[in-house]
Amino acid sequence: MTLWPLIFAAAAVSVAAVLYRRGAAITRSIVAVLFVFRPGRDGDRVSLNACTGWVRHAGRFARGRTYTFTLDTALSQGGAEVLLLNGKKHPLLQLNRECPSGRARLDEKGRYCLRWEFQHATGKCELRWQED
């Protein structure tokens, strides 16, 4: 019996975990005609057409700091919302057209992710964050 398949599987899981923690791995459930998601170091950009669903990825934040988040939506129809979630997936901040900006203090020991939610959305959105 060879151990190579087990070693390969363990390495693949380790690489996936590192990518997720650095914000490179993304989970999603999307139905769309067009969907382009570009996560970045200090913001995310989305272009979409007839999109419904959600996208979640780990945020690239320096922990132990306070951040200001700003959501710009240029949608011709539908809606978009962004949630900042803590490690237990509880929302700390909720941004949308009615409330496009907010502040959040991120713990040094906490893990955080961003969850985008779309409802029949068409257009472009951008989320930016900066340290206070």
C-alpha atoms as an extended CHARMM CRD file, in Angstrom:
* protein
*
       132  EXT
         1         1  MET       CA              0.0000000000        0.0000000000        0.0000000000  PROA      1               0.0000000000
         2         2  THR       CA              1.4180000000        3.3490000000       -1.0140000000  PROA      2               0.0000000000
         3         3  LEU       CA              1.0900000000        6.5730000000        0.9590000000  PROA      3               0.0000000000
         4         4  TRP       CA              1.3500000000        8.9540000000       -2.0110000000  PROA      4               0.0000000000
         5         5  PRO       CA             -2.4190000000        9.5450000000       -2.4130000000  PROA      5               0.0000000000
         6         6  LEU       CA             -2.7160000000       10.3810000000        1.2950000000  PROA      6               0.0000000000
         7         7  ILE       CA              0.2930000000       12.7130000000        1.1710000000  PROA      7               0.0000000000
         8         8  PHE       CA             -1.0880000000       14.4340000000       -1.9480000000  PROA      8               0.0000000000
         9         9  ALA       CA             -4.5150000000       14.9100000000       -0.3440000000  PROA      9               0.0000000000
        10        10  ALA       CA             -2.9860000000       16.3660000000        2.8360000000  PROA      10              0.0000000000
        11        11  ALA       CA             -0.8660000000       18.7810000000        0.7860000000  PROA      11              0.0000000000
        12        12  ALA       CA             -3.8890000000       19.8910000000       -1.2720000000  PROA      12              0.0000000000
        13        13  VAL       CA             -5.9460000000       20.5770000000        1.8700000000  PROA      13              0.0000000000
        14        14  SER       CA             -3.0460000000       22.5390000000        3.3980000000  PROA      14              0.0000000000
        15        15  VAL       CA             -2.6330000000       24.6930000000        0.2840000000  PROA      15              0.0000000000
        16        16  ALA       CA             -6.3930000000       25.3610000000        0.1470000000  PROA      16              0.0000000000
        17        17  ALA       CA             -6.3990000000       26.4140000000        3.8270000000  PROA      17              0.0000000000
        18        18  VAL       CA             -3.4970000000       28.8370000000        3.2910000000  PROA      18              0.0000000000
        19        19  LEU       CA             -5.1510000000       30.3380000000        0.1950000000  PROA      19              0.0000000000
        20        20  TYR       CA             -8.4470000000       30.7980000000        2.0420000000  PROA      20              0.0000000000
        21        21  ARG       CA             -6.7730000000       32.5290000000        5.0010000000  PROA      21              0.0000000000
        22        22  ARG       CA             -4.9570000000       34.9290000000        2.6630000000  PROA      22              0.0000000000
        23        23  GLY       CA             -8.1960000000       35.7980000000        0.8880000000  PROA      23              0.0000000000
        24        24  ALA       CA             -7.3490000000       34.0600000000       -2.3860000000  PROA      24              0.0000000000
        25        25  ALA       CA             -9.8940000000       31.2430000000       -2.0380000000  PROA      25              0.0000000000
        26        26  ILE       CA            -13.5040000000       32.1920000000       -2.6500000000  PROA      26              0.0000000000
        27        27  THR       CA            -16.7390000000       30.3130000000       -2.0130000000  PROA      27              0.0000000000
        28        28  ARG       CA            -19.8290000000       31.2310000000       -3.9900000000  PROA      28              0.0000000000
        29        29  SER       CA            -23.3200000000       30.3020000000       -5.0410000000  PROA      29              0.0000000000
        30        30  ILE       CA            -24.1780000000       32.4330000000       -8.0720000000  PROA      30              0.0000000000
        31        31  VAL       CA            -26.6460000000       32.3630000000      -10.9450000000  PROA      31              0.0000000000
        32        32  ALA       CA            -25.7720000000       35.0720000000      -13.4840000000  PROA      32              0.0000000000
        33        33  VAL       CA            -25.4890000000       35.9500000000      -17.1490000000  PROA      33              0.0000000000
        34        34  LEU       CA            -22.1870000000       37.7220000000      -16.3590000000  PROA      34              0.0000000000
        35        35  PHE       CA            -20.2110000000       37.7160000000      -13.1070000000  PROA      35              0.0000000000
        36        36  VAL       CA            -16.6900000000       39.1000000000      -12.6460000000  PROA      36              0.0000000000
        37        37  PHE       CA            -15.3610000000       39.3040000000       -9.0660000000  PROA      37              0.0000000000
        38        38  ARG       CA            -11.9700000000       40.8870000000       -8.3520000000  PROA      38              0.0000000000
        39        39  PRO       CA            -10.8790000000       40.8180000000       -4.6960000000  PROA      39              0.0000000000
        40        40  GLY       CA             -7.9940000000       43.0980000000       -3.7720000000  PROA      40              0.0000000000
        41        41  ARG       CA             -5.7360000000       44.1440000000       -0.9270000000  PROA      41              0.0000000000
        42        42  ASP       CA             -7.7800000000       47.2450000000       -0.0310000000  PROA      42              0.0000000000
        43        43  GLY       CA            -11.0640000000       46.6170000000       -1.8440000000  PROA      43              0.0000000000
        44        44  ASP       CA            -13.2430000000       44.3560000000       -3.9960000000  PROA      44              0.0000000000
        45        45  ARG       CA            -14.7690000000       45.0570000000       -7.4140000000  PROA      45              0.0000000000
        46        46  VAL       CA            -17.7150000000       43.3060000000       -9.0180000000  PROA      46              0.0000000000
        47        47  SER       CA            -19.2340000000       43.5330000000      -12.5100000000  PROA      47              0.0000000000
        48        48  LEU       CA            -22.4550000000       41.6030000000      -13.0270000000  PROA      48              0.0000000000
        49        49  ASN       CA            -25.5270000000       41.1000000000      -15.1680000000  PROA      49              0.0000000000
        50        50  ALA       CA            -28.7400000000       39.4900000000      -13.9030000000  PROA      50              0.0000000000
        51        51  CYS       CA            -26.9400000000       38.1110000000      -10.8470000000  PROA      51              0.0000000000
        52        52  THR       CA            -28.5550000000       36.4280000000       -7.8570000000  PROA      52              0.0000000000
        53        53  GLY       CA            -26.6020000000       34.6630000000       -5.1150000000  PROA      53              0.0000000000
        54        54  TRP       CA            -23.6720000000       35.1980000000       -2.7600000000  PROA      54              0.0000000000
        55        55  VAL       CA            -19.8630000000       35.2550000000       -2.6410000000  PROA      55              0.0000000000
        56        56  ARG       CA            -17.7350000000       34.8650000000        0.4880000000  PROA      56              0.0000000000
        57        57  HSD       CA            -13.9970000000       35.3120000000        0.9570000000  PROA      57              0.0000000000
        58        58  ALA       CA            -11.5530000000       35.9700000000        3.7830000000  PROA      58              0.0000000000
        59        59  GLY       CA            -10.7100000000       39.6400000000        4.1660000000  PROA      59              0.0000000000
        60        60  ARG       CA             -7.1250000000       40.8740000000        4.0050000000  PROA      60              0.0000000000
        61        61  PHE       CA             -7.1000000000       43.0010000000        7.1270000000  PROA      61              0.0000000000
        62        62  ALA       CA             -4.4330000000       43.8850000000        9.6610000000  PROA      62              0.0000000000
        63        63  ARG       CA             -6.0370000000       42.6940000000       12.8710000000  PROA      63              0.0000000000
        64        64  GLY       CA             -6.2820000000       44.8820000000       15.9240000000  PROA      64              0.0000000000
        65        65  ARG       CA             -7.1660000000       47.9470000000       13.8590000000  PROA      65              0.0000000000
        66        66  THR       CA            -10.2670000000       49.9900000000       13.0290000000  PROA      66              0.0000000000
        67        67  TYR       CA            -11.3830000000       50.1680000000        9.4020000000  PROA      67              0.0000000000
        68        68  THR       CA            -13.8080000000       52.3290000000        7.4630000000  PROA      68              0.0000000000
        69        69  PHE       CA            -15.7120000000       50.4420000000        4.7610000000  PROA      69              0.0000000000
        70        70  THR       CA            -17.3850000000       52.1720000000        1.8090000000  PROA      70              0.0000000000
        71        71  LEU       CA            -19.6950000000       50.4840000000       -0.7150000000  PROA      71              0.0000000000
        72        72  ASP       CA            -20.2810000000       52.1550000000       -4.0890000000  PROA      72              0.0000000000
        73        73  THR       CA            -23.1130000000       50.6200000000       -6.1100000000  PROA      73              0.0000000000
        74        74  ALA       CA            -23.7430000000       51.5750000000       -9.7220000000  PROA      74              0.0000000000
        75        75  LEU       CA            -26.5990000000       49.1690000000      -10.3920000000  PROA      75              0.0000000000
        76        76  SER       CA            -29.1740000000       49.6320000000      -13.1180000000  PROA      76              0.0000000000
        77        77  GLN       CA            -31.4330000000       47.0920000000      -11.4160000000  PROA      77              0.0000000000
        78        78  GLY       CA            -31.5620000000       44.8070000000       -8.4060000000  PROA      78              0.0000000000
        79        79  GLY       CA            -29.6630000000       45.1160000000       -5.1700000000  PROA      79              0.0000000000
        80        80  ALA       CA            -26.3290000000       44.3070000000       -3.5720000000  PROA      80              0.0000000000
        81        81  GLU       CA            -25.2820000000       44.0390000000        0.0480000000  PROA      81              0.0000000000
        82        82  VAL       CA            -21.9710000000       43.3440000000        1.7960000000  PROA      82              0.0000000000
        83        83  LEU       CA            -21.6450000000       41.8210000000        5.2510000000  PROA      83              0.0000000000
        84        84  LEU       CA            -18.4860000000       41.7740000000        7.3680000000  PROA      84              0.0000000000
        85        85  LEU       CA            -18.6250000000       38.5120000000        9.3280000000  PROA      85              0.0000000000
        86        86  ASN       CA            -16.5920000000       37.4140000000       12.3300000000  PROA      86              0.0000000000
        87        87  GLY       CA            -15.1300000000       33.9150000000       12.7820000000  PROA      87              0.0000000000
        88        88  LYS       CA            -18.5020000000       32.5920000000       14.0020000000  PROA      88              0.0000000000
        89        89  LYS       CA            -20.1830000000       34.0050000000       10.8430000000  PROA      89              0.0000000000
        90        90  HSD       CA            -22.0630000000       36.6850000000       12.8070000000  PROA      90              0.0000000000
        91        91  PRO       CA            -22.4310000000       40.0450000000       11.0110000000  PROA      91              0.0000000000
        92        92  LEU       CA            -20.4100000000       42.9520000000       12.3980000000  PROA      92              0.0000000000
        93        93  LEU       CA            -21.2530000000       45.3830000000        9.6220000000  PROA      93              0.0000000000
        94        94  GLN       CA            -23.9210000000       45.4960000000        6.9050000000  PROA      94              0.0000000000
        95        95  LEU       CA            -23.5340000000       47.8010000000        3.8940000000  PROA      95              0.0000000000
        96        96  ASN       CA            -26.0540000000       48.4880000000        1.1030000000  PROA      96              0.0000000000
        97        97  ARG       CA            -27.5340000000       51.4340000000       -0.8620000000  PROA      97              0.0000000000
        98        98  GLU       CA            -29.2790000000       52.8160000000        2.2230000000  PROA      98              0.0000000000
        99        99  CYS       CA            -26.1980000000       52.4760000000        4.4500000000  PROA      99              0.0000000000
       100       100  PRO       CA            -23.1170000000       52.6670000000        2.1700000000  PROA      100             0.0000000000
       101       101  SER       CA            -20.4010000000       53.1460000000        4.8010000000  PROA      101             0.0000000000
       102       102  GLY       CA            -19.4810000000       52.0200000000        8.2850000000  PROA      102             0.0000000000
       103       103  ARG       CA            -16.6560000000       51.4060000000       10.7250000000  PROA      103             0.0000000000
       104       104  ALA       CA            -15.5370000000       48.2400000000       12.4740000000  PROA      104             0.0000000000
       105       105  ARG       CA            -12.8280000000       47.4080000000       15.0090000000  PROA      105             0.0000000000
       106       106  LEU       CA            -11.1740000000       44.0710000000       14.1980000000  PROA      106             0.0000000000
       107       107  ASP       CA             -9.7610000000       41.9830000000       17.0630000000  PROA      107             0.0000000000
       108       108  GLU       CA             -6.1620000000       40.8210000000       16.9430000000  PROA      108             0.0000000000
       109       109  LYS       CA             -7.2070000000       37.1920000000       17.4240000000  PROA      109             0.0000000000
       110       110  GLY       CA            -10.3010000000       37.2560000000       15.2210000000  PROA      110             0.0000000000
       111       111  ARG       CA            -10.8360000000       35.9490000000       11.6940000000  PROA      111             0.0000000000
       112       112  TYR       CA            -13.0380000000       37.9090000000        9.3480000000  PROA      112             0.0000000000
       113       113  CYS       CA            -14.6640000000       37.3860000000        5.9790000000  PROA      113             0.0000000000
       114       114  LEU       CA            -16.7410000000       39.4250000000        3.5590000000  PROA      114             0.0000000000
       115       115  ARG       CA            -20.0150000000       38.1280000000        2.1630000000  PROA      115             0.0000000000
       116       116  TRP       CA            -21.5040000000       39.7780000000       -0.9190000000  PROA      116             0.0000000000
       117       117  GLU       CA            -25.2180000000       39.1350000000       -1.5500000000  PROA      117             0.0000000000
       118       118  PHE       CA            -26.9370000000       39.9560000000       -4.8450000000  PROA      118             0.0000000000
       119       119  GLN       CA            -30.6450000000       40.0910000000       -5.7570000000  PROA      119             0.0000000000
       120       120  HSD       CA            -31.2440000000       40.2350000000       -9.5410000000  PROA      120             0.0000000000
       121       121  ALA       CA            -28.3970000000       42.7720000000       -9.7780000000  PROA      121             0.0000000000
       122       122  THR       CA            -27.0130000000       44.3210000000      -12.9690000000  PROA      122             0.0000000000
       123       123  GLY       CA            -24.1820000000       46.8480000000      -13.0080000000  PROA      123             0.0000000000
       124       124  LYS       CA            -20.9870000000       47.4140000000      -11.0250000000  PROA      124             0.0000000000
       125       125  CYS       CA            -20.1220000000       47.5450000000       -7.3310000000  PROA      125             0.0000000000
       126       126  GLU       CA            -16.9950000000       48.4270000000       -5.4260000000  PROA      126             0.0000000000
       127       127  LEU       CA            -16.1520000000       47.9380000000       -1.7540000000  PROA      127             0.0000000000
       128       128  ARG       CA            -13.1690000000       49.8320000000       -0.3670000000  PROA      128             0.0000000000
       129       129  TRP       CA            -11.6880000000       49.7410000000        3.1100000000  PROA      129             0.0000000000
       130       130  GLN       CA             -9.0030000000       51.7560000000        4.8170000000  PROA      130             0.0000000000
       131       131  GLU       CA             -7.4370000000       51.9250000000        8.2490000000  PROA      131             0.0000000000
       132       132  ASP       CA             -8.5040000000       54.7710000000       10.5110000000  PROA      132             0.0000000000
